[in-house]
Amino acid sequence: MPEVPTNGSSSDFRNEVINATPGGENLRLCLQCGTCGGSCPSGPDMDYSPRQLFAMIDVGLRDEVLKSNTPWYCVSCYYCTVRCPKEIPITDIMYTLKQMAVKEHLYDESDAPEWSESFIGLVETYGRSFELGLATRYHLTHSPLKKFSLGPFAIGMLMKNRLAFRPERIEGISQLKAILERAKQLEAEL
């Protein structure tokens, strides 16, 4: 973990994250138990576990947190949030950190933001992710020749009916679109 700064501004960053996240005040209750990181399917790919990221927020490591890939690898499964003994809205905090990173141009301009935008686009269109479409778009635009090794994995998922060939829209997609549009309006007002 990076060195802890000694400037007294650590609580400013934490308060900013808390104030920008619905239910974020529970971040103050973090026990550092590690349940969130142990629950995360993307944990091995993250620079820091959510627990480590929260400790970094506590001590004011703003740039390190906002440059981290951790929020970008959050797949929004909410498993960490459900399992958190202090009911910290971990997934929502990850969204807040992504917004802050983009606003301040502190994110790694790798493919993580593009992956996130593709995921969001699918959810806005269909109401859920379409894994085959997301993976295809990603792998065709990011080192496609290196992806041949994933072929057996993809075939296995198809054979076990774990990967759909076509996206399916949820019922009530118009309601979801109205909610998302309103959320965008509220965000623009901030």
Z-matrix of the N, CA and C atoms (Angstrom, degrees):
N
C 1 1.447
C 2 1.524 1 108.34
N 3 1.346 2 118.15 1 144.04
C 4 1.458 3 120.86 2 179.81
C 5 1.522 4 112.06 3 -61.64
N 6 1.340 5 115.27 4 161.90
C 7 1.459 6 120.60 5 178.78
C 8 1.514 7 111.22 6 -63.32
N 9 1.313 8 115.55 7 148.72
C 10 1.455 9 121.85 8 179.23
C 11 1.529 10 108.86 9 -84.69
N 12 1.339 11 117.39 10 129.27
C 13 1.462 12 118.91 11 178.58
C 14 1.530 13 110.60 12 -71.92
N 15 1.279 14 116.22 13 158.05
C 16 1.464 15 119.92 14 -179.58
C 17 1.522 16 111.94 15 -111.90
N 18 1.348 17 117.34 16 10.89
C 19 1.456 18 119.90 17 -178.62
C 20 1.530 19 109.44 18 -78.50
N 21 1.008 20 148.66 19 135.52
C 22 1.461 21 145.15 20 -172.01
C 23 1.502 22 115.53 21 -69.84
N 24 1.330 23 120.19 22 19.27
C 25 1.461 24 120.81 23 -174.70
C 26 1.523 25 113.54 24 -98.38
N 27 1.319 26 116.41 25 16.04
C 28 1.460 27 118.48 26 -174.65
C 29 1.523 28 112.57 27 -62.23
N 30 1.325 29 118.20 28 -39.47
C 31 1.462 30 119.42 29 -176.64
C 32 1.527 31 112.09 30 -72.82
N 33 1.331 32 118.83 31 -21.08
C 34 1.464 33 121.11 32 178.61
C 35 1.530 34 111.06 33 -61.76
N 36 1.301 35 117.12 34 -46.90
C 37 1.457 36 121.22 35 -179.86
C 38 1.527 37 109.92 36 -66.26
N 39 1.318 38 116.97 37 -45.36
C 40 1.468 39 120.45 38 178.88
C 41 1.525 40 110.17 39 -58.08
N 42 1.330 41 117.48 40 -45.55
C 43 1.463 42 120.68 41 -179.86
C 44 1.526 43 111.63 42 -64.31
N 45 1.316 44 116.46 43 -36.23
C 46 1.460 45 120.24 44 177.60
C 47 1.525 46 110.61 45 -63.07
N 48 1.321 47 117.11 46 -44.21
C 49 1.469 48 121.53 47 178.52
C 50 1.523 49 109.61 48 -64.75
N 51 1.325 50 116.88 49 -45.04
C 52 1.464 51 121.80 50 -179.38
C 53 1.525 52 110.53 51 -60.94
N 54 1.320 53 117.07 52 -47.28
C 55 1.464 54 121.32 53 -176.99
C 56 1.520 55 112.87 54 -67.90
N 57 1.317 56 117.77 55 -25.00
C 58 1.467 57 121.46 56 -178.85
C 59 1.527 58 112.86 57 -90.15
N 60 1.336 59 117.31 58 -2.01
C 61 1.463 60 121.50 59 -175.27
C 62 1.521 61 110.55 60 -121.11
N 63 1.325 62 118.66 61 121.45
C 64 1.464 63 119.47 62 174.65
C 65 1.530 64 110.12 63 -57.81
N 66 1.316 65 117.04 64 126.46
C 67 1.461 66 121.46 65 -177.83
C 68 1.518 67 113.30 66 78.11
N 69 1.325 68 116.21 67 5.99
C 70 1.460 69 121.34 68 -175.00
C 71 1.511 70 115.31 69 -63.08
N 72 1.334 71 117.52 70 -19.41
C 73 1.467 72 119.38 71 -179.79
C 74 1.525 73 112.64 72 -59.78
N 75 1.327 74 117.36 73 -21.59
C 76 1.465 75 119.87 74 177.29
C 77 1.526 76 112.47 75 -68.29
N 78 1.328 77 117.61 76 -14.63
C 79 1.464 78 120.20 77 176.91
C 80 1.530 79 110.43 78 -57.73
N 81 1.326 80 116.56 79 -31.55
C 82 1.472 81 121.01 80 178.15
C 83 1.532 82 112.15 81 -63.00
N 84 1.331 83 116.85 82 -19.49
C 85 1.459 84 121.72 83 -175.92
C 86 1.532 85 113.08 84 -92.84
N 87 1.334 86 117.71 85 0.67
C 88 1.465 87 121.10 86 -175.12
C 89 1.520 88 110.97 87 -54.65
N 90 1.330 89 116.01 88 127.37
C 91 1.467 90 123.17 89 179.71
C 92 1.520 91 112.99 90 -88.23
N 93 1.327 92 116.74 91 -8.68
C 94 1.465 93 121.91 92 -173.51
C 95 1.532 94 110.56 93 60.75
N 96 1.344 95 116.27 94 37.47
C 97 1.468 96 120.73 95 -177.47
C 98 1.525 97 112.86 96 -78.05
N 99 1.341 98 117.28 97 -24.65
C 100 1.456 99 120.67 98 178.61
C 101 1.513 100 114.90 99 86.96
N 102 1.319 101 118.07 100 3.72
C 103 1.466 102 120.64 101 178.87
C 104 1.521 103 111.13 102 -58.73
N 105 1.321 104 116.25 103 -37.89
C 106 1.471 105 120.43 104 -178.77
C 107 1.524 106 111.13 105 -61.07
N 108 1.309 107 117.13 106 -49.93
C 109 1.459 108 120.50 107 -179.18
C 110 1.512 109 112.51 108 -66.45
N 111 1.332 110 116.08 109 -36.56
C 112 1.460 111 120.40 110 178.13
C 113 1.514 112 112.75 111 -69.17
N 114 1.328 113 116.81 112 -19.80
C 115 1.459 114 122.48 113 -179.49
C 116 1.515 115 112.69 114 -91.72
N 117 1.317 116 117.27 115 -15.08
C 118 1.464 117 121.52 116 -168.16
C 119 1.530 118 112.73 117 -82.11
N 120 1.355 119 117.00 118 122.93
C 121 1.460 120 119.00 119 177.67
C 122 1.527 121 112.71 120 -69.44
N 123 1.331 122 117.44 121 -19.50
C 124 1.460 123 121.13 122 179.67
C 125 1.524 124 112.38 123 -99.03
N 126 1.316 125 117.20 124 1.25
C 127 1.456 126 121.88 125 -175.83
C 128 1.521 127 115.44 126 -47.26
N 129 1.330 128 119.12 127 -46.32
C 130 1.464 129 118.88 128 -177.84
C 131 1.531 130 114.54 129 -62.50
N 132 1.327 131 117.66 130 -21.93
C 133 1.461 132 120.83 131 -178.56
C 134 1.527 133 113.22 132 -91.51
N 135 1.321 134 116.42 133 -6.86
C 136 1.462 135 120.71 134 -175.26
C 137 1.527 136 111.50 135 -85.20
N 138 1.355 137 115.17 136 144.21
C 139 1.468 138 120.48 137 173.52
C 140 1.527 139 110.49 138 -59.14
N 141 1.313 140 115.74 139 -44.24
C 142 1.460 141 123.25 140 -177.76
C 143 1.520 142 108.21 141 -135.55
N 144 1.316 143 116.95 142 146.96
C 145 1.458 144 119.72 143 173.68
C 146 1.529 145 107.46 144 -70.52
N 147 1.338 146 118.21 145 161.70
C 148 1.466 147 118.41 146 176.01
C 149 1.534 148 111.66 147 -55.81
N 150 1.324 149 117.57 148 -38.89
C 151 1.469 150 121.44 149 178.45
C 152 1.521 151 110.77 150 -58.17
N 153 1.323 152 116.45 151 -46.62
C 154 1.462 153 120.15 152 178.98
C 155 1.532 154 110.47 153 -64.46
N 156 1.326 155 116.39 154 -40.49
C 157 1.457 156 120.30 155 179.81
C 158 1.534 157 110.59 156 -61.54
N 159 1.341 158 116.79 157 -40.10
C 160 1.461 159 120.19 158 179.53
C 161 1.524 160 111.24 159 -66.98
N 162 1.317 161 117.25 160 -36.41
C 163 1.473 162 120.16 161 175.54
C 164 1.529 163 109.82 162 -65.51
N 165 1.315 164 116.73 163 -38.69
C 166 1.468 165 121.14 164 178.11
C 167 1.531 166 110.92 165 -66.46
N 168 1.326 167 116.55 166 -38.13
C 169 1.469 168 120.35 167 175.81
C 170 1.520 169 109.58 168 -62.82
N 171 1.322 170 115.90 169 -43.11
C 172 1.468 171 121.31 170 -179.74
C 173 1.521 172 112.90 171 -56.87
N 174 1.324 173 116.47 172 -37.35
C 175 1.470 174 119.40 173 -176.91
C 176 1.530 175 112.25 174 -97.10
N 177 1.322 176 117.09 175 5.51
C 178 1.454 177 120.16 176 172.13
C 179 1.509 178 116.79 177 83.56
N 180 1.319 179 118.22 178 26.54
C 181 1.467 180 121.35 179 178.96
C 182 1.528 181 110.19 180 -83.08
N 183 1.296 182 115.50 181 61.71
C 184 1.466 183 123.56 182 -174.01
C 185 1.523 184 113.04 183 -53.07
N 186 1.319 185 117.71 184 -58.05
C 187 1.465 186 120.22 185 -176.23
C 188 1.522 187 111.76 186 -61.60
N 189 1.318 188 117.27 187 -42.08
C 190 1.467 189 120.47 188 -179.49
C 191 1.524 190 110.81 189 -63.31
N 192 1.332 191 116.49 190 -40.61
C 193 1.460 192 120.75 191 179.31
C 194 1.525 193 110.27 192 -66.47
N 195 1.332 194 116.82 193 -47.77
C 196 1.466 195 120.14 194 -175.84
C 197 1.528 196 112.92 195 -72.90
N 198 1.323 197 117.81 196 -20.30
C 199 1.463 198 120.97 197 175.89
C 200 1.534 199 111.89 198 -89.14
N 201 1.304 200 116.60 199 -10.62
C 202 1.462 201 121.52 200 -178.41
C 203 1.528 202 111.31 201 -66.65
N 204 1.320 203 115.68 202 151.70
C 205 1.466 204 119.33 203 176.27
C 206 1.528 205 111.81 204 -85.47
N 207 1.313 206 117.75 205 -7.44
C 208 1.462 207 121.55 206 -173.86
C 209 1.525 208 113.32 207 -53.55
N 210 1.334 209 120.03 208 -52.74
C 211 1.470 210 117.80 209 -179.91
C 212 1.527 211 113.09 210 -61.55
N 213 1.320 212 116.71 211 -32.25
C 214 1.467 213 120.41 212 -177.43
C 215 1.524 214 112.57 213 -72.54
N 216 1.319 215 117.25 214 -24.71
C 217 1.459 216 119.91 215 178.72
C 218 1.520 217 112.72 216 -91.61
N 219 1.313 218 117.20 217 -0.66
C 220 1.465 219 121.01 218 174.27
C 221 1.521 220 108.06 219 -65.68
N 222 1.328 221 117.36 220 125.00
C 223 1.461 222 121.33 221 -178.03
C 224 1.528 223 112.16 222 -96.69
N 225 1.317 224 116.55 223 9.73
C 226 1.470 225 122.62 224 175.62
C 227 1.522 226 112.78 225 58.24
N 228 1.311 227 117.14 226 37.74
C 229 1.463 228 120.48 227 178.10
C 230 1.530 229 111.33 228 -82.90
N 231 1.317 230 116.51 229 -16.29
C 232 1.467 231 124.19 230 178.87
C 233 1.530 232 113.00 231 66.19
N 234 1.313 233 118.12 232 10.61
C 235 1.458 234 120.02 233 179.97
C 236 1.531 235 110.67 234 -62.85
N 237 1.318 236 116.49 235 -40.67
C 238 1.466 237 120.28 236 178.76
C 239 1.523 238 111.04 237 -63.57
N 240 1.311 239 116.37 238 -41.45
C 241 1.465 240 121.50 239 -178.93
C 242 1.523 241 110.36 240 -64.83
N 243 1.314 242 117.06 241 -43.38
C 244 1.462 243 121.89 242 -179.59
C 245 1.529 244 110.72 243 -64.64
N 246 1.316 245 117.16 244 -38.03
C 247 1.467 246 120.88 245 -176.10
C 248 1.525 247 113.99 246 -86.12
N 249 1.323 248 118.76 247 -12.02
C 250 1.460 249 121.69 248 -176.56
C 251 1.534 250 110.66 249 -64.82
N 252 1.347 251 117.87 250 123.71
C 253 1.470 252 119.95 251 -178.95
C 254 1.531 253 113.25 252 -68.68
N 255 1.317 254 118.29 253 -16.10
C 256 1.462 255 122.10 254 179.95
C 257 1.532 256 112.47 255 -108.19
N 258 1.340 257 115.92 256 10.37
C 259 1.461 258 122.49 257 176.51
C 260 1.535 259 112.86 258 53.57
N 261 1.321 260 115.29 259 41.29
C 262 1.464 261 121.11 260 176.11
C 263 1.530 262 107.62 261 -75.84
N 264 1.326 263 118.62 262 130.48
C 265 1.470 264 120.76 263 179.43
C 266 1.532 265 110.79 264 -77.68
N 267 1.310 266 115.46 265 71.64
C 268 1.462 267 121.97 266 -171.24
C 269 1.532 268 111.93 267 -59.25
N 270 1.321 269 116.87 268 -46.86
C 271 1.463 270 120.19 269 -179.32
C 272 1.523 271 110.61 270 -61.57
N 273 1.315 272 116.91 271 -40.49
C 274 1.470 273 120.70 272 178.88
C 275 1.527 274 111.14 273 -66.98
N 276 1.312 275 116.86 274 -35.34
C 277 1.471 276 120.26 275 176.03
C 278 1.525 277 109.63 276 -64.56
N 279 1.325 278 117.14 277 -37.59
C 280 1.464 279 120.32 278 177.63
C 281 1.535 280 110.30 279 -62.98
N 282 1.330 281 117.39 280 -39.62
C 283 1.470 282 120.26 281 175.65
C 284 1.524 283 110.66 282 -62.48
N 285 1.325 284 116.18 283 -43.43
C 286 1.465 285 120.53 284 178.49
C 287 1.522 286 110.28 285 -58.74
N 288 1.334 287 116.87 286 -45.76
C 289 1.468 288 120.59 287 -178.82
C 290 1.528 289 111.40 288 -64.47
N 291 1.334 290 117.04 289 -37.10
C 292 1.472 291 119.75 290 176.63
C 293 1.525 292 109.96 291 -63.08
N 294 1.321 293 116.31 292 -45.45
C 295 1.465 294 119.87 293 179.73
C 296 1.526 295 110.93 294 -60.36
N 297 1.331 296 116.56 295 -43.81
C 298 1.462 297 120.44 296 179.94
C 299 1.528 298 110.97 297 -64.16
N 300 1.328 299 116.28 298 -42.29
C 301 1.465 300 120.71 299 -179.29
C 302 1.522 301 111.21 300 -63.03
N 303 1.327 302 116.59 301 -42.68
C 304 1.461 303 120.44 302 179.60
C 305 1.522 304 109.94 303 -66.61
N 306 1.309 305 116.39 304 -45.23
C 307 1.470 306 121.37 305 -178.78
C 308 1.529 307 111.78 306 -59.22
N 309 1.332 308 115.80 307 -37.25
C 310 1.467 309 120.84 308 -176.81
C 311 1.527 310 112.98 309 -98.59
N 312 1.317 311 117.37 310 4.26
C 313 1.472 312 122.71 311 179.86
C 314 1.527 313 111.39 312 54.74
N 315 1.331 314 115.99 313 42.66
C 316 1.467 315 120.64 314 -179.38
C 317 1.522 316 112.99 315 -108.64
N 318 1.307 317 117.22 316 3.25
C 319 1.455 318 118.84 317 -179.77
C 320 1.520 319 110.34 318 -83.18
N 321 1.313 320 114.28 319 157.31
C 322 1.461 321 121.17 320 175.52
C 323 1.521 322 106.67 321 -72.79
N 324 1.299 323 117.05 322 124.26
C 325 1.451 324 120.16 323 -176.49
C 326 1.527 325 111.76 324 -80.86
N 327 1.309 326 115.23 325 37.67
C 328 1.461 327 120.13 326 176.38
C 329 1.522 328 108.34 327 -79.92
N 330 1.285 329 116.78 328 -150.48
C 331 1.443 330 120.67 329 -177.13
C 332 1.522 331 113.98 330 -90.60
N 333 1.325 332 119.34 331 -7.17
C 334 1.468 333 120.79 332 -177.60
C 335 1.528 334 112.58 333 -59.81
N 336 1.341 335 119.86 334 -46.82
C 337 1.465 336 118.15 335 177.63
C 338 1.528 337 112.76 336 -61.50
N 339 1.328 338 116.54 337 -38.07
C 340 1.466 339 119.95 338 179.09
C 341 1.530 340 110.48 339 -65.76
N 342 1.325 341 116.40 340 -40.77
C 343 1.466 342 121.32 341 176.61
C 344 1.526 343 109.29 342 -59.05
N 345 1.313 344 116.40 343 -46.37
C 346 1.457 345 121.81 344 -179.56
C 347 1.524 346 111.25 345 -61.77
N 348 1.330 347 116.95 346 -43.97
C 349 1.467 348 120.98 347 179.43
C 350 1.531 349 110.71 348 -64.09
N 351 1.319 350 117.87 349 -39.57
C 352 1.466 351 120.98 350 177.90
C 353 1.526 352 110.43 351 -63.42
N 354 1.325 353 115.83 352 -43.84
C 355 1.463 354 121.20 353 178.95
C 356 1.526 355 110.24 354 -59.98
N 357 1.332 356 116.43 355 -48.11
C 358 1.462 357 121.41 356 -179.00
C 359 1.529 358 110.36 357 -62.38
N 360 1.339 359 116.48 358 -40.80
C 361 1.463 360 120.05 359 178.29
C 362 1.518 361 112.23 360 -59.95
N 363 1.321 362 117.07 361 -40.96
C 364 1.468 363 120.51 362 178.23
C 365 1.527 364 110.81 363 -66.41
N 366 1.314 365 117.16 364 -41.74
C 367 1.460 366 120.48 365 179.35
C 368 1.525 367 110.31 366 -64.57
N 369 1.324 368 116.58 367 -40.54
C 370 1.467 369 119.38 368 177.89
C 371 1.523 370 112.24 369 -65.27
N 372 1.319 371 117.64 370 -33.12
C 373 1.458 372 121.88 371 -178.04
C 374 1.522 373 112.55 372 -82.23
N 375 1.341 374 116.45 373 -43.26
C 376 1.466 375 120.20 374 -172.63
C 377 1.525 376 114.52 375 -112.77
N 378 1.335 377 116.88 376 -12.89
C 379 1.462 378 119.53 377 -177.47
C 380 1.515 379 113.18 378 87.52
N 381 1.311 380 116.43 379 -1.48
C 382 1.472 381 122.67 380 178.11
C 383 1.513 382 108.28 381 -160.49
N 384 1.284 383 114.74 382 168.32
C 385 1.457 384 119.28 383 178.10
C 386 1.529 385 109.95 384 -75.94
N 387 1.292 386 116.00 385 152.59
C 388 1.463 387 122.75 386 174.01
C 389 1.528 388 104.98 387 -121.42
N 390 1.318 389 115.51 388 95.82
C 391 1.456 390 121.80 389 -169.76
C 392 1.517 391 113.96 390 -57.44
N 393 1.335 392 116.93 391 -44.35
C 394 1.462 393 119.51 392 -178.74
C 395 1.531 394 110.54 393 -63.71
N 396 1.312 395 116.90 394 -43.09
C 397 1.463 396 120.50 395 178.38
C 398 1.521 397 111.91 396 -65.12
N 399 1.319 398 116.08 397 -42.26
C 400 1.463 399 120.43 398 179.92
C 401 1.529 400 110.39 399 -64.77
N 402 1.322 401 116.12 400 -48.34
C 403 1.463 402 120.09 401 -179.44
C 404 1.522 403 111.68 402 -64.58
N 405 1.326 404 116.57 403 -40.85
C 406 1.465 405 120.05 404 179.91
C 407 1.522 406 110.68 405 -63.11
N 408 1.319 407 116.29 406 -49.06
C 409 1.469 408 120.24 407 179.95
C 410 1.529 409 110.29 408 -58.83
N 411 1.308 410 115.95 409 -45.59
C 412 1.469 411 120.87 410 -178.53
C 413 1.527 412 111.26 411 -64.02
N 414 1.324 413 116.48 412 -50.65
C 415 1.463 414 119.79 413 -174.41
C 416 1.528 415 112.93 414 -70.98
N 417 1.310 416 117.98 415 -29.28
C 418 1.459 417 119.65 416 177.49
C 419 1.529 418 112.21 417 -73.52
N 420 1.322 419 117.08 418 -25.18
C 421 1.467 420 120.15 419 -178.57
C 422 1.529 421 113.52 420 -101.02
N 423 1.318 422 118.29 421 -6.77
C 424 1.473 423 121.64 422 -179.02
C 425 1.528 424 109.95 423 -130.90
N 426 1.286 425 116.25 424 98.85
C 427 1.465 426 123.46 425 177.90
C 428 1.530 427 112.98 426 50.49
N 429 1.323 428 118.27 427 60.45
C 430 1.460 429 120.34 428 -174.93
C 431 1.526 430 114.61 429 -60.08
N 432 1.321 431 118.24 430 -31.66
C 433 1.468 432 119.27 431 -178.27
C 434 1.519 433 112.61 432 -70.26
N 435 1.315 434 116.87 433 -22.92
C 436 1.461 435 120.51 434 178.82
C 437 1.525 436 112.07 435 -79.45
N 438 1.306 437 117.96 436 -5.94
C 439 1.462 438 121.84 437 -172.92
C 440 1.522 439 114.37 438 -93.38
N 441 1.304 440 118.04 439 -3.74
C 442 1.456 441 119.58 440 -179.53
C 443 1.525 442 112.40 441 -59.95
N 444 1.310 443 116.52 442 -27.14
C 445 1.467 444 119.56 443 179.74
C 446 1.529 445 111.87 444 -67.06
N 447 1.331 446 117.58 445 -17.12
C 448 1.462 447 120.98 446 179.34
C 449 1.528 448 112.32 447 -83.77
N 450 1.315 449 117.54 448 -7.15
C 451 1.460 450 121.98 449 -178.14
C 452 1.518 451 113.95 450 -52.65
N 453 1.339 452 119.04 451 -53.76
C 454 1.472 453 119.00 452 -179.85
C 455 1.531 454 112.70 453 -60.17
N 456 1.316 455 116.72 454 -36.07
C 457 1.460 456 120.91 455 177.99
C 458 1.523 457 110.11 456 -63.11
N 459 1.336 458 116.97 457 -46.72
C 460 1.467 459 121.55 458 -179.42
C 461 1.530 460 110.74 459 -64.07
N 462 1.320 461 116.86 460 -42.03
C 463 1.464 462 120.41 461 179.38
C 464 1.531 463 110.30 462 -62.95
N 465 1.331 464 115.95 463 -41.48
C 466 1.470 465 120.17 464 177.27
C 467 1.518 466 111.90 465 -60.42
N 468 1.326 467 116.39 466 -41.89
C 469 1.468 468 119.62 467 178.48
C 470 1.521 469 111.19 468 -66.04
N 471 1.333 470 116.87 469 -39.58
C 472 1.460 471 120.37 470 177.98
C 473 1.528 472 110.82 471 -64.90
N 474 1.323 473 117.23 472 -43.06
C 475 1.463 474 121.82 473 -178.72
C 476 1.534 475 111.71 474 -63.55
N 477 1.320 476 116.57 475 -31.20
C 478 1.471 477 120.57 476 -179.69
C 479 1.522 478 111.95 477 -94.23
N 480 1.331 479 115.37 478 13.11
C 481 1.458 480 121.90 479 178.53
C 482 1.537 481 112.13 480 56.95
N 483 1.319 482 116.59 481 37.67
C 484 1.466 483 122.33 482 179.59
C 485 1.526 484 111.47 483 -104.23
N 486 1.324 485 116.99 484 2.91
C 487 1.454 486 121.44 485 -178.37
C 488 1.526 487 107.55 486 -141.00
N 489 1.319 488 116.95 487 113.97
C 490 1.459 489 121.33 488 -177.90
C 491 1.528 490 110.56 489 -80.46
N 492 1.342 491 116.15 490 145.87
C 493 1.459 492 121.09 491 177.38
C 494 1.525 493 111.85 492 -79.91
N 495 1.321 494 116.54 493 -27.64
C 496 1.461 495 120.99 494 -177.96
C 497 1.531 496 109.60 495 -127.66
N 498 1.314 497 116.38 496 145.14
C 499 1.464 498 118.62 497 176.07
C 500 1.520 499 110.72 498 -73.32
N 501 1.310 500 116.48 499 149.73
C 502 1.460 501 121.47 500 176.15
C 503 1.522 502 108.18 501 -118.71
N 504 1.321 503 115.31 502 134.18
C 505 1.464 504 119.90 503 176.09
C 506 1.522 505 109.25 504 -82.04
N 507 1.307 506 114.84 505 144.28
C 508 1.462 507 118.76 506 175.02
C 509 1.528 508 108.78 507 -76.09
N 510 1.321 509 116.08 508 159.84
C 511 1.459 510 120.05 509 172.64
C 512 1.520 511 107.21 510 -70.07
N 513 1.293 512 116.70 511 144.85
C 514 1.458 513 120.49 512 177.85
C 515 1.520 514 113.83 513 73.46
N 516 1.321 515 117.36 514 30.38
C 517 1.474 516 120.87 515 -178.81
C 518 1.525 517 110.77 516 -59.12
N 519 1.317 518 117.60 517 -32.23
C 520 1.464 519 119.61 518 179.96
C 521 1.527 520 110.75 519 -64.37
N 522 1.331 521 117.08 520 -34.44
C 523 1.462 522 119.99 521 177.35
C 524 1.533 523 110.46 522 -67.74
N 525 1.318 524 116.07 523 -42.04
C 526 1.457 525 119.69 524 178.24
C 527 1.520 526 110.27 525 -63.05
N 528 1.316 527 116.75 526 -43.29
C 529 1.472 528 120.40 527 179.64
C 530 1.529 529 110.73 528 -61.25
N 531 1.332 530 117.17 529 -38.96
C 532 1.474 531 120.63 530 177.99
C 533 1.529 532 110.32 531 -64.80
N 534 1.319 533 117.25 532 -40.56
C 535 1.466 534 121.33 533 178.47
C 536 1.524 535 110.19 534 -64.42
N 537 1.315 536 116.81 535 -46.60
C 538 1.466 537 120.61 536 -179.54
C 539 1.528 538 111.42 537 -64.62
N 540 1.324 539 116.95 538 -38.64
C 541 1.467 540 120.30 539 178.05
C 542 1.527 541 110.17 540 -64.12
N 543 1.315 542 116.34 541 -42.11
C 544 1.473 543 119.95 542 178.58
C 545 1.530 544 110.29 543 -65.00
N 546 1.314 545 117.56 544 -39.14
C 547 1.466 546 120.83 545 177.53
C 548 1.529 547 110.82 546 -61.69
N 549 1.330 548 116.20 547 -40.19
C 550 1.473 549 119.97 548 177.94
C 551 1.528 550 110.85 549 -64.92
N 552 1.332 551 116.20 550 -39.02
C 553 1.471 552 119.41 551 177.59
C 554 1.525 553 110.97 552 -63.92
N 555 1.325 554 116.42 553 -43.86
C 556 1.464 555 119.97 554 179.16
C 557 1.520 556 111.33 555 -63.37
N 558 1.323 557 115.94 556 -40.05
C 559 1.464 558 120.15 557 178.51
C 560 1.520 559 110.84 558 -63.70
N 561 1.320 560 117.12 559 -39.50
C 562 1.465 561 121.14 560 -179.73
C 563 1.526 562 111.29 561 -66.06
N 564 1.322 563 116.88 562 -27.44
C 565 1.463 564 120.83 563 179.20
C 566 1.520 565 112.85 564 -75.21
N 567 1.331 566 116.59 565 -18.88
C 568 1.486 567 119.77 566 -177.77
C 569 1.489 568 112.71 567 -69.11
